């Protein structure tokens, strides 16, 4: 399956998450008007969301996102986890 979700972060940025999944998340694309430092961490952020079962908890996703060596600007790990969960539910 392939689904997406869009989240407007209060006083922040727009996040769009596109997810391909069956029983597990196989591919993730994160787009929007946000910033990452360093910008090269974008691929690592997407990879951190892949491989999880579709019934993954929010806390597990937040932990995976926080494990990426990146500064999220205009959103936080919880926002990205919420958008990802919305896409797979």
mmCIF file as gemmi writes it, N, C-alpha and C atoms, coordinates in Angstrom:
data_model
loop_
_atom_site.group_PDB
_atom_site.id
_atom_site.type_symbol
_atom_site.label_atom_id
_atom_site.label_alt_id
_atom_site.label_comp_id
_atom_site.label_asym_id
_atom_site.label_entity_id
_atom_site.label_seq_id
_atom_site.pdbx_PDB_ins_code
_atom_site.Cartn_x
_atom_site.Cartn_y
_atom_site.Cartn_z
_atom_site.occupancy
_atom_site.B_iso_or_equiv
_atom_site.pdbx_formal_charge
_atom_site.auth_seq_id
_atom_site.auth_asym_id
_atom_site.pdbx_PDB_model_num
ATOM 1 N N . UNK Axp A 1 ? 0.837 -1.178 0 1 0 ? 1 A 1
ATOM 2 C CA . UNK Axp A 1 ? 0 0 0 1 0 ? 1 A 1
ATOM 3 C C . UNK Axp A 1 ? 0.882 1.242 0 1 0 ? 1 A 1
ATOM 4 N N . UNK Axp A 2 ? 0.3 2.303 -0.452 1 0 ? 2 A 1
ATOM 5 C CA . UNK Axp A 2 ? 1.005 3.582 -0.486 1 0 ? 2 A 1
ATOM 6 C C . UNK Axp A 2 ? 0.018 4.654 -0.026 1 0 ? 2 A 1
ATOM 7 N N . UNK Axp A 3 ? 0.395 5.383 1.019 1 0 ? 3 A 1
ATOM 8 C CA . UNK Axp A 3 ? -0.451 6.456 1.542 1 0 ? 3 A 1
ATOM 9 C C . UNK Axp A 3 ? 0.418 7.632 1.957 1 0 ? 3 A 1
ATOM 10 N N . UNK Axp A 4 ? -0.237 8.744 2.203 1 0 ? 4 A 1
ATOM 11 C CA . UNK Axp A 4 ? 0.494 9.927 2.653 1 0 ? 4 A 1
ATOM 12 C C . UNK Axp A 4 ? -0.331 10.685 3.68 1 0 ? 4 A 1
ATOM 13 N N . UNK Axp A 5 ? 0.359 11.543 4.399 1 0 ? 5 A 1
ATOM 14 C CA . UNK Axp A 5 ? -0.3 12.412 5.376 1 0 ? 5 A 1
ATOM 15 C C . UNK Axp A 5 ? 0.423 13.746 5.371 1 0 ? 5 A 1
ATOM 16 N N . UNK Axp A 6 ? -0.338 14.796 5.586 1 0 ? 6 A 1
ATOM 17 C CA . UNK Axp A 6 ? 0.219 16.136 5.657 1 0 ? 6 A 1
ATOM 18 C C . UNK Axp A 6 ? -0.117 16.719 7.018 1 0 ? 6 A 1
ATOM 19 N N . UNK Axp A 7 ? 0.869 17.352 7.615 1 0 ? 7 A 1
ATOM 20 C CA . UNK Axp A 7 ? 0.697 17.947 8.944 1 0 ? 7 A 1
ATOM 21 C C . UNK Axp A 7 ? 1.256 19.363 8.925 1 0 ? 7 A 1
ATOM 22 N N . UNK Axp A 8 ? 0.432 20.314 9.323 1 0 ? 8 A 1
ATOM 23 C CA . UNK Axp A 8 ? 0.884 21.692 9.505 1 0 ? 8 A 1
ATOM 24 C C . UNK Axp A 8 ? 1.208 21.856 10.981 1 0 ? 8 A 1
ATOM 25 N N . UNK Axp A 9 ? 2.481 22.036 11.271 1 0 ? 9 A 1
ATOM 26 C CA . UNK Axp A 9 ? 2.931 22.175 12.649 1 0 ? 9 A 1
ATOM 27 C C . UNK Axp A 9 ? 2.522 23.558 13.155 1 0 ? 9 A 1
ATOM 28 N N . UNK Axp A 10 ? 1.856 23.643 14.323 1 0 ? 10 A 1
ATOM 29 C CA . UNK Axp A 10 ? 1.476 24.956 14.862 1 0 ? 10 A 1
ATOM 30 C C . UNK Axp A 10 ? 2.705 25.875 14.973 1 0 ? 10 A 1
ATOM 31 N N . UNK Axp A 11 ? 2.583 27.072 14.418 1 0 ? 11 A 1
ATOM 32 C CA . UNK Axp A 11 ? 3.677 28.048 14.411 1 0 ? 11 A 1
ATOM 33 C C . UNK Axp A 11 ? 4.952 27.48 13.814 1 0 ? 11 A 1
ATOM 34 N N . UNK Axp A 12 ? 4.795 26.529 12.926 1 0 ? 12 A 1
ATOM 35 C CA . UNK Axp A 12 ? 5.972 25.881 12.356 1 0 ? 12 A 1
ATOM 36 C C . UNK Axp A 12 ? 5.816 25.635 10.872 1 0 ? 12 A 1
ATOM 37 N N . UNK Axp A 13 ? 6.269 24.481 10.475 1 0 ? 13 A 1
ATOM 38 C CA . UNK Axp A 13 ? 6.401 24.146 9.074 1 0 ? 13 A 1
ATOM 39 C C . UNK Axp A 13 ? 5.366 23.115 8.638 1 0 ? 13 A 1
ATOM 40 N N . UNK Axp A 14 ? 5.358 22.843 7.349 1 0 ? 14 A 1
ATOM 41 C CA . UNK Axp A 14 ? 4.499 21.844 6.756 1 0 ? 14 A 1
ATOM 42 C C . UNK Axp A 14 ? 5.306 20.568 6.542 1 0 ? 14 A 1
ATOM 43 N N . UNK Axp A 15 ? 4.76 19.445 6.973 1 0 ? 15 A 1
ATOM 44 C CA . UNK Axp A 15 ? 5.387 18.137 6.772 1 0 ? 15 A 1
ATOM 45 C C . UNK Axp A 15 ? 4.464 17.288 5.922 1 0 ? 15 A 1
ATOM 46 N N . UNK Axp A 16 ? 5.023 16.606 4.948 1 0 ? 16 A 1
ATOM 47 C CA . UNK Axp A 16 ? 4.272 15.605 4.205 1 0 ? 16 A 1
ATOM 48 C C . UNK Axp A 16 ? 5.083 14.325 4.242 1 0 ? 16 A 1
ATOM 49 N N . UNK Axp A 17 ? 4.428 13.244 4.606 1 0 ? 17 A 1
ATOM 50 C CA . UNK Axp A 17 ? 5.083 11.947 4.694 1 0 ? 17 A 1
ATOM 51 C C . UNK Axp A 17 ? 4.363 10.993 3.753 1 0 ? 17 A 1
ATOM 52 N N . UNK Axp A 18 ? 5.114 10.418 2.824 1 0 ? 18 A 1
ATOM 53 C CA . UNK Axp A 18 ? 4.595 9.39 1.928 1 0 ? 18 A 1
ATOM 54 C C . UNK Axp A 18 ? 5.199 8.063 2.364 1 0 ? 18 A 1
ATOM 55 N N . UNK Axp A 19 ? 4.34 7.066 2.558 1 0 ? 19 A 1
ATOM 56 C CA . UNK Axp A 19 ? 4.78 5.783 3.104 1 0 ? 19 A 1
ATOM 57 C C . UNK Axp A 19 ? 4.293 4.653 2.2 1 0 ? 19 A 1
ATOM 58 N N . UNK Axp A 20 ? 5.204 3.724 1.923 1 0 ? 20 A 1
ATOM 59 C CA . UNK Axp A 20 ? 4.855 2.478 1.253 1 0 ? 20 A 1
ATOM 60 C C . UNK Axp A 20 ? 5.018 1.379 2.289 1 0 ? 20 A 1
ATOM 61 N N . UNK Axp A 21 ? 4.016 0.493 2.387 1 0 ? 21 A 1
ATOM 62 C CA . UNK Axp A 21 ? 4.047 -0.513 3.439 1 0 ? 21 A 1
ATOM 63 C C . UNK Axp A 21 ? 3.175 -1.708 3.087 1 0 ? 21 A 1
ATOM 64 N N . UNK Axp A 22 ? 3.487 -2.825 3.703 1 0 ? 22 A 1
ATOM 65 C CA . UNK Axp A 22 ? 2.627 -4.004 3.753 1 0 ? 22 A 1
ATOM 66 C C . UNK Axp A 22 ? 2.443 -4.277 5.24 1 0 ? 22 A 1
ATOM 67 N N . UNK Axp A 23 ? 3.139 -5.275 5.764 1 0 ? 23 A 1
ATOM 68 C CA . UNK Axp A 23 ? 3.128 -5.476 7.211 1 0 ? 23 A 1
ATOM 69 C C . UNK Axp A 23 ? 4.169 -4.586 7.886 1 0 ? 23 A 1
ATOM 70 N N . UNK Axp A 24 ? 5.135 -4.141 7.112 1 0 ? 24 A 1
ATOM 71 C CA . UNK Axp A 24 ? 6.197 -3.245 7.591 1 0 ? 24 A 1
ATOM 72 C C . UNK Axp A 24 ? 6.304 -2.046 6.658 1 0 ? 24 A 1
ATOM 73 N N . UNK Axp A 25 ? 6.832 -0.971 7.185 1 0 ? 25 A 1
ATOM 74 C CA . UNK Axp A 25 ? 7.089 0.219 6.377 1 0 ? 25 A 1
ATOM 75 C C . UNK Axp A 25 ? 8.31 -0.076 5.509 1 0 ? 25 A 1
ATOM 76 N N . UNK Axp A 26 ? 8.146 0.005 4.201 1 0 ? 26 A 1
ATOM 77 C CA . UNK Axp A 26 ? 9.246 -0.333 3.297 1 0 ? 26 A 1
ATOM 78 C C . UNK Axp A 26 ? 9.915 0.878 2.673 1 0 ? 26 A 1
ATOM 79 N N . UNK Axp A 27 ? 9.187 1.976 2.574 1 0 ? 27 A 1
ATOM 80 C CA . UNK Axp A 27 ? 9.781 3.169 1.962 1 0 ? 27 A 1
ATOM 81 C C . UNK Axp A 27 ? 9.096 4.405 2.535 1 0 ? 27 A 1
ATOM 82 N N . UNK Axp A 28 ? 9.889 5.422 2.829 1 0 ? 28 A 1
ATOM 83 C CA . UNK Axp A 28 ? 9.357 6.673 3.381 1 0 ? 28 A 1
ATOM 84 C C . UNK Axp A 28 ? 9.984 7.846 2.637 1 0 ? 28 A 1
ATOM 85 N N . UNK Axp A 29 ? 9.166 8.818 2.291 1 0 ? 29 A 1
ATOM 86 C CA . UNK Axp A 29 ? 9.636 10.077 1.721 1 0 ? 29 A 1
ATOM 87 C C . UNK Axp A 29 ? 9.048 11.197 2.57 1 0 ? 29 A 1
ATOM 88 N N . UNK Axp A 30 ? 9.921 12.055 3.083 1 0 ? 30 A 1
ATOM 89 C CA . UNK Axp A 30 ? 9.498 13.18 3.907 1 0 ? 30 A 1
ATOM 90 C C . UNK Axp A 30 ? 9.785 14.459 3.121 1 0 ? 30 A 1
ATOM 91 N N . UNK Axp A 31 ? 8.737 15.237 2.889 1 0 ? 31 A 1
ATOM 92 C CA . UNK Axp A 31 ? 8.891 16.502 2.177 1 0 ? 31 A 1
ATOM 93 C C . UNK Axp A 31 ? 8.161 17.589 2.946 1 0 ? 31 A 1
ATOM 94 N N . UNK Axp A 32 ? 8.361 18.826 2.545 1 0 ? 32 A 1
ATOM 95 C CA . UNK Axp A 32 ? 7.694 19.949 3.183 1 0 ? 32 A 1
ATOM 96 C C . UNK Axp A 32 ? 8.574 21.177 3.176 1 0 ? 32 A 1
ATOM 97 N N . UNK Axp A 33 ? 8.178 22.177 3.942 1 0 ? 33 A 1
ATOM 98 C CA . UNK Axp A 33 ? 8.927 23.432 3.973 1 0 ? 33 A 1
ATOM 99 C C . UNK Axp A 33 ? 9.721 23.574 5.272 1 0 ? 33 A 1
ATOM 100 N N . UNK Axp A 34 ? 10.317 22.468 5.703 1 0 ? 34 A 1
ATOM 101 C CA . UNK Axp A 34 ? 11.103 22.431 6.928 1 0 ? 34 A 1
ATOM 102 C C . UNK Axp A 34 ? 12.597 22.466 6.598 1 0 ? 34 A 1
ATOM 103 N N . UNK Axp A 35 ? 13.399 22.537 7.655 1 0 ? 35 A 1
ATOM 104 C CA . UNK Axp A 35 ? 14.851 22.529 7.497 1 0 ? 35 A 1
ATOM 105 C C . UNK Axp A 35 ? 15.463 21.475 8.402 1 0 ? 35 A 1
ATOM 106 N N . UNK Axp A 36 ? 16.58 20.938 7.959 1 0 ? 36 A 1
ATOM 107 C CA . UNK Axp A 36 ? 17.374 20 8.748 1 0 ? 36 A 1
ATOM 108 C C . UNK Axp A 36 ? 18.809 20.485 8.761 1 0 ? 36 A 1
ATOM 109 N N . UNK Axp A 37 ? 19.484 20.276 9.874 1 0 ? 37 A 1
ATOM 110 C CA . UNK Axp A 37 ? 20.902 20.612 9.951 1 0 ? 37 A 1
ATOM 111 C C . UNK Axp A 37 ? 21.645 19.401 10.492 1 0 ? 37 A 1
ATOM 112 N N . UNK Axp A 38 ? 22.524 18.81 9.72 1 0 ? 38 A 1
ATOM 113 C CA . UNK Axp A 38 ? 22.905 19.158 8.358 1 0 ? 38 A 1
ATOM 114 C C . UNK Axp A 38 ? 21.852 18.674 7.356 1 0 ? 38 A 1
ATOM 115 N N . UNK Axp A 39 ? 21.766 19.34 6.207 1 0 ? 39 A 1
ATOM 116 C CA . UNK Axp A 39 ? 20.785 18.953 5.194 1 0 ? 39 A 1
ATOM 117 C C . UNK Axp A 39 ? 20.961 17.505 4.717 1 0 ? 39 A 1
ATOM 118 N N . UNK Axp A 40 ? 22.174 17.001 4.798 1 0 ? 40 A 1
ATOM 119 C CA . UNK Axp A 40 ? 22.457 15.641 4.347 1 0 ? 40 A 1
ATOM 120 C C . UNK Axp A 40 ? 21.786 14.581 5.225 1 0 ? 40 A 1
ATOM 121 N N . UNK Axp A 41 ? 21.268 14.962 6.37 1 0 ? 41 A 1
ATOM 122 C CA . UNK Axp A 41 ? 20.634 14.012 7.281 1 0 ? 41 A 1
ATOM 123 C C . UNK Axp A 41 ? 19.236 13.595 6.827 1 0 ? 41 A 1
ATOM 124 N N . UNK Axp A 42 ? 18.742 14.195 5.771 1 0 ? 42 A 1
ATOM 125 C CA . UNK Axp A 42 ? 17.396 13.897 5.277 1 0 ? 42 A 1
ATOM 126 C C . UNK Axp A 42 ? 17.221 12.4 4.98 1 0 ? 42 A 1
ATOM 127 N N . UNK Axp A 43 ? 18.162 11.81 4.267 1 0 ? 43 A 1
ATOM 128 C CA . UNK Axp A 43 ? 18.069 10.384 3.924 1 0 ? 43 A 1
ATOM 129 C C . UNK Axp A 43 ? 18.095 9.518 5.181 1 0 ? 43 A 1
ATOM 130 N N . UNK Axp A 44 ? 18.922 9.87 6.146 1 0 ? 44 A 1
ATOM 131 C CA . UNK Axp A 44 ? 19.005 9.1 7.389 1 0 ? 44 A 1
ATOM 132 C C . UNK Axp A 44 ? 17.693 9.188 8.169 1 0 ? 44 A 1
ATOM 133 N N . UNK Axp A 45 ? 17.039 10.327 8.108 1 0 ? 45 A 1
ATOM 134 C CA . UNK Axp A 45 ? 15.754 10.502 8.788 1 0 ? 45 A 1
ATOM 135 C C . UNK Axp A 45 ? 14.7 9.578 8.174 1 0 ? 45 A 1
ATOM 136 N N . UNK Axp A 46 ? 14.664 9.523 6.844 1 0 ? 46 A 1
ATOM 137 C CA . UNK Axp A 46 ? 13.713 8.632 6.179 1 0 ? 46 A 1
ATOM 138 C C . UNK Axp A 46 ? 14.025 7.165 6.489 1 0 ? 46 A 1
ATOM 139 N N . UNK Axp A 47 ? 15.295 6.812 6.461 1 0 ? 47 A 1
ATOM 140 C CA . UNK Axp A 47 ? 15.709 5.441 6.752 1 0 ? 47 A 1
ATOM 141 C C . UNK Axp A 47 ? 15.331 5.036 8.175 1 0 ? 47 A 1
ATOM 142 N N . UNK Axp A 48 ? 15.389 5.967 9.107 1 0 ? 48 A 1
ATOM 143 C CA . UNK Axp A 48 ? 15.038 5.671 10.502 1 0 ? 48 A 1
ATOM 144 C C . UNK Axp A 48 ? 13.572 5.279 10.647 1 0 ? 48 A 1
ATOM 145 N N . UNK Axp A 49 ? 12.733 5.715 9.73 1 0 ? 49 A 1
ATOM 146 C CA . UNK Axp A 49 ? 11.308 5.405 9.79 1 0 ? 49 A 1
ATOM 147 C C . UNK Axp A 49 ? 10.962 4.1 9.075 1 0 ? 49 A 1
ATOM 148 N N . UNK Axp A 50 ? 11.866 3.614 8.271 1 0 ? 50 A 1
ATOM 149 C CA . UNK Axp A 50 ? 11.621 2.39 7.504 1 0 ? 50 A 1
ATOM 150 C C . UNK Axp A 50 ? 11.905 1.14 8.335 1 0 ? 50 A 1
ATOM 151 N N . UNK Axp A 51 ? 11.239 0.051 7.976 1 0 ? 51 A 1
ATOM 152 C CA . UNK Axp A 51 ? 11.477 -1.229 8.622 1 0 ? 51 A 1
ATOM 153 C C . UNK Axp A 51 ? 10.594 -1.514 9.824 1 0 ? 51 A 1
ATOM 154 N N . UNK Axp A 52 ? 9.878 -0.525 10.292 1 0 ? 52 A 1
ATOM 155 C CA . UNK Axp A 52 ? 9.003 -0.715 11.454 1 0 ? 52 A 1
ATOM 156 C C . UNK Axp A 52 ? 7.704 -1.399 11.025 1 0 ? 52 A 1
ATOM 157 N N . UNK Axp A 53 ? 7.122 -2.205 11.919 1 0 ? 53 A 1
ATOM 158 C CA . UNK Axp A 53 ? 5.809 -2.784 11.603 1 0 ? 53 A 1
ATOM 159 C C . UNK Axp A 53 ? 4.759 -1.678 11.548 1 0 ? 53 A 1
ATOM 160 N N . UNK Axp A 54 ? 3.674 -1.933 10.856 1 0 ? 54 A 1
ATOM 161 C CA . UNK Axp A 54 ? 2.646 -0.897 10.715 1 0 ? 54 A 1
ATOM 162 C C . UNK Axp A 54 ? 1.915 -0.6 12.017 1 0 ? 54 A 1
ATOM 163 N N . UNK Axp A 55 ? 2.058 -1.476 13.011 1 0 ? 55 A 1
ATOM 164 C CA . UNK Axp A 55 ? 1.446 -1.187 14.32 1 0 ? 55 A 1
ATOM 165 C C . UNK Axp A 55 ? 2.471 -0.608 15.303 1 0 ? 55 A 1
ATOM 166 N N . UNK Axp A 56 ? 3.493 0.015 14.781 1 0 ? 56 A 1
ATOM 167 C CA . UNK Axp A 56 ? 4.547 0.622 15.599 1 0 ? 56 A 1
ATOM 168 C C . UNK Axp A 56 ? 3.956 1.695 16.516 1 0 ? 56 A 1
ATOM 169 N N . UNK Axp A 57 ? 4.561 1.848 17.671 1 0 ? 57 A 1
ATOM 170 C CA . UNK Axp A 57 ? 4.081 2.873 18.601 1 0 ? 57 A 1
ATOM 171 C C . UNK Axp A 57 ? 4.698 4.232 18.262 1 0 ? 57 A 1
ATOM 172 N N . UNK Axp A 58 ? 4.017 5.265 18.702 1 0 ? 58 A 1
ATOM 173 C CA . UNK Axp A 58 ? 4.536 6.627 18.524 1 0 ? 58 A 1
ATOM 174 C C . UNK Axp A 58 ? 5.881 6.765 19.223 1 0 ? 58 A 1
ATOM 175 N N . UNK Axp A 59 ? 5.993 6.221 20.422 1 0 ? 59 A 1
ATOM 176 C CA . UNK Axp A 59 ? 7.235 6.327 21.195 1 0 ? 59 A 1
ATOM 177 C C . UNK Axp A 59 ? 8.411 5.686 20.463 1 0 ? 59 A 1
ATOM 178 N N . UNK Axp A 60 ? 8.173 4.562 19.802 1 0 ? 60 A 1
ATOM 179 C CA . UNK Axp A 60 ? 9.235 3.898 19.048 1 0 ? 60 A 1
ATOM 180 C C . UNK Axp A 60 ? 9.684 4.753 17.875 1 0 ? 60 A 1
ATOM 181 N N . UNK Axp A 61 ? 8.737 5.361 17.171 1 0 ? 61 A 1
ATOM 182 C CA . UNK Axp A 61 ? 9.099 6.235 16.052 1 0 ? 61 A 1
ATOM 183 C C . UNK Axp A 61 ? 9.854 7.474 16.536 1 0 ? 61 A 1
ATOM 184 N N . UNK Axp A 62 ? 9.386 8.069 17.618 1 0 ? 62 A 1
ATOM 185 C CA . UNK Axp A 62 ? 10.07 9.247 18.169 1 0 ? 62 A 1
ATOM 186 C C . UNK Axp A 62 ? 11.51 8.89 18.515 1 0 ? 62 A 1
ATOM 187 N N . UNK Axp A 63 ? 11.701 7.746 19.144 1 0 ? 63 A 1
ATOM 188 C CA . UNK Axp A 63 ? 13.046 7.308 19.513 1 0 ? 63 A 1
ATOM 189 C C . UNK Axp A 63 ? 13.924 7.105 18.273 1 0 ? 63 A 1
ATOM 190 N N . UNK Axp A 64 ? 13.367 6.511 17.232 1 0 ? 64 A 1
ATOM 191 C CA . UNK Axp A 64 ? 14.12 6.296 15.99 1 0 ? 64 A 1
ATOM 192 C C . UNK Axp A 64 ? 14.509 7.621 15.345 1 0 ? 64 A 1
ATOM 193 N N . UNK Axp A 65 ? 13.589 8.569 15.335 1 0 ? 65 A 1
ATOM 194 C CA . UNK Axp A 65 ? 13.855 9.891 14.744 1 0 ? 65 A 1
ATOM 195 C C . UNK Axp A 65 ? 14.917 10.626 15.555 1 0 ? 65 A 1
ATOM 196 N N . UNK Axp A 66 ? 14.807 10.564 16.868 1 0 ? 66 A 1
ATOM 197 C CA . UNK Axp A 66 ? 15.776 11.241 17.724 1 0 ? 66 A 1
ATOM 198 C C . UNK Axp A 66 ? 17.161 10.606 17.632 1 0 ? 66 A 1
ATOM 199 N N . UNK Axp A 67 ? 17.229 9.376 17.161 1 0 ? 67 A 1
ATOM 200 C CA . UNK Axp A 67 ? 18.507 8.702 16.982 1 0 ? 67 A 1
ATOM 201 C C . UNK Axp A 67 ? 19.306 9.181 15.787 1 0 ? 67 A 1
ATOM 202 N N . UNK Axp A 68 ? 18.677 9.967 14.928 1 0 ? 68 A 1
ATOM 203 C CA . UNK Axp A 68 ? 19.358 10.526 13.755 1 0 ? 68 A 1
ATOM 204 C C . UNK Axp A 68 ? 20.118 11.767 14.187 1 0 ? 68 A 1
ATOM 205 N N . UNK Axp A 69 ? 21.351 11.887 13.751 1 0 ? 69 A 1
ATOM 206 C CA . UNK Axp A 69 ? 22.187 13.035 14.086 1 0 ? 69 A 1
ATOM 207 C C . UNK Axp A 69 ? 21.768 14.224 13.229 1 0 ? 69 A 1
ATOM 208 N N . UNK Axp A 70 ? 20.695 14.881 13.658 1 0 ? 70 A 1
ATOM 209 C CA . UNK Axp A 70 ? 20.16 16.02 12.911 1 0 ? 70 A 1
ATOM 210 C C . UNK Axp A 70 ? 19.434 16.953 13.863 1 0 ? 70 A 1
ATOM 211 N N . UNK Axp A 71 ? 19.456 18.223 13.526 1 0 ? 71 A 1
ATOM 212 C CA . UNK Axp A 71 ? 18.644 19.217 14.214 1 0 ? 71 A 1
ATOM 213 C C . UNK Axp A 71 ? 17.431 19.472 13.337 1 0 ? 71 A 1
ATOM 214 N N . UNK Axp A 72 ? 16.241 19.244 13.887 1 0 ? 72 A 1
ATOM 215 C CA . UNK Axp A 72 ? 14.992 19.462 13.166 1 0 ? 72 A 1
ATOM 216 C C . UNK Axp A 72 ? 14.556 20.901 13.413 1 0 ? 72 A 1
ATOM 217 N N . UNK Axp A 73 ? 14.341 21.642 12.353 1 0 ? 73 A 1
ATOM 218 C CA . UNK Axp A 73 ? 14.015 23.064 12.475 1 0 ? 73 A 1
ATOM 219 C C . UNK Axp A 73 ? 12.589 23.307 11.967 1 0 ? 73 A 1
ATOM 220 N N . UNK Axp A 74 ? 11.712 23.755 12.853 1 0 ? 74 A 1
ATOM 221 C CA . UNK Axp A 74 ? 10.327 24.038 12.494 1 0 ? 74 A 1
ATOM 222 C C . UNK Axp A 74 ? 9.379 22.904 12.818 1 0 ? 74 A 1
ATOM 223 N N . UNK Axp A 75 ? 9.89 21.798 13.327 1 0 ? 75 A 1
ATOM 224 C CA . UNK Axp A 75 ? 9.08 20.663 13.745 1 0 ? 75 A 1
ATOM 225 C C . UNK Axp A 75 ? 9.919 19.825 14.698 1 0 ? 75 A 1
ATOM 226 N N . UNK Axp A 76 ? 9.283 18.836 15.337 1 0 ? 76 A 1
ATOM 227 C CA . UNK Axp A 76 ? 10.058 17.959 16.211 1 0 ? 76 A 1
ATOM 228 C C . UNK Axp A 76 ? 9.763 16.5 15.889 1 0 ? 76 A 1
ATOM 229 N N . UNK Axp A 77 ? 10.422 15.612 16.588 1 0 ? 77 A 1
ATOM 230 C CA . UNK Axp A 77 ? 10.286 14.18 16.323 1 0 ? 77 A 1
ATOM 231 C C . UNK Axp A 77 ? 8.844 13.711 16.5 1 0 ? 77 A 1
ATOM 232 N N . UNK Axp A 78 ? 8.144 14.275 17.463 1 0 ? 78 A 1
ATOM 233 C CA . UNK Axp A 78 ? 6.751 13.908 17.683 1 0 ? 78 A 1
ATOM 234 C C . UNK Axp A 78 ? 5.858 14.263 16.508 1 0 ? 78 A 1
ATOM 235 N N . UNK Axp A 79 ? 6.1 15.418 15.911 1 0 ? 79 A 1
ATOM 236 C CA . UNK Axp A 79 ? 5.314 15.82 14.735 1 0 ? 79 A 1
ATOM 237 C C . UNK Axp A 79 ? 5.531 14.84 13.585 1 0 ? 79 A 1
ATOM 238 N N . UNK Axp A 80 ? 6.785 14.478 13.345 1 0 ? 80 A 1
ATOM 239 C CA . UNK Axp A 80 ? 7.093 13.559 12.254 1 0 ? 80 A 1
ATOM 240 C C . UNK Axp A 80 ? 6.524 12.174 12.539 1 0 ? 80 A 1
ATOM 241 N N . UNK Axp A 81 ? 6.595 11.729 13.773 1 0 ? 81 A 1
ATOM 242 C CA . UNK Axp A 81 ? 6.006 10.44 14.144 1 0 ? 81 A 1
ATOM 243 C C . UNK Axp A 81 ? 4.492 10.463 13.923 1 0 ? 81 A 1
ATOM 244 N N . UNK Axp A 82 ? 3.832 11.541 14.314 1 0 ? 82 A 1
ATOM 245 C CA . UNK Axp A 82 ? 2.379 11.657 14.13 1 0 ? 82 A 1
ATOM 246 C C . UNK Axp A 82 ? 1.996 11.595 12.662 1 0 ? 82 A 1
ATOM 247 N N . UNK Axp A 83 ? 2.723 12.297 11.809 1 0 ? 83 A 1
ATOM 248 C CA . UNK Axp A 83 ? 2.419 12.289 10.369 1 0 ? 83 A 1
ATOM 249 C C . UNK Axp A 83 ? 2.648 10.898 9.777 1 0 ? 83 A 1
ATOM 250 N N . UNK Axp A 84 ? 3.691 10.237 10.224 1 0 ? 84 A 1
ATOM 251 C CA . UNK Axp A 84 ? 3.987 8.888 9.737 1 0 ? 84 A 1
ATOM 252 C C . UNK Axp A 84 ? 2.885 7.928 10.146 1 0 ? 84 A 1
ATOM 253 N N . UNK Axp A 85 ? 2.465 7.982 11.397 1 0 ? 85 A 1
ATOM 254 C CA . UNK Axp A 85 ? 1.385 7.111 11.865 1 0 ? 85 A 1
ATOM 255 C C . UNK Axp A 85 ? 0.071 7.39 11.133 1 0 ? 85 A 1
ATOM 256 N N . UNK Axp A 86 ? -0.213 8.646 10.872 1 0 ? 86 A 1
ATOM 257 C CA . UNK Axp A 86 ? -1.422 8.992 10.139 1 0 ? 86 A 1
ATOM 258 C C . UNK Axp A 86 ? -1.397 8.368 8.743 1 0 ? 86 A 1
ATOM 259 N N . UNK Axp A 87 ? -0.242 8.382 8.114 1 0 ? 87 A 1
ATOM 260 C CA . UNK Axp A 87 ? -0.11 7.819 6.768 1 0 ? 87 A 1
ATOM 261 C C . UNK Axp A 87 ? -0.332 6.307 6.738 1 0 ? 87 A 1
ATOM 262 N N . UNK Axp A 88 ? 0.048 5.61 7.802 1 0 ? 88 A 1
ATOM 263 C CA . UNK Axp A 88 ? -0.086 4.147 7.779 1 0 ? 88 A 1
ATOM 264 C C . UNK Axp A 88 ? -1.35 3.633 8.46 1 0 ? 88 A 1
ATOM 265 N N . UNK Axp A 89 ? -2.184 4.527 8.966 1 0 ? 89 A 1
ATOM 266 C CA . UNK Axp A 89 ? -3.411 4.063 9.634 1 0 ? 89 A 1
ATOM 267 C C . UNK Axp A 89 ? -4.616 4.17 8.755 1 0 ? 89 A 1
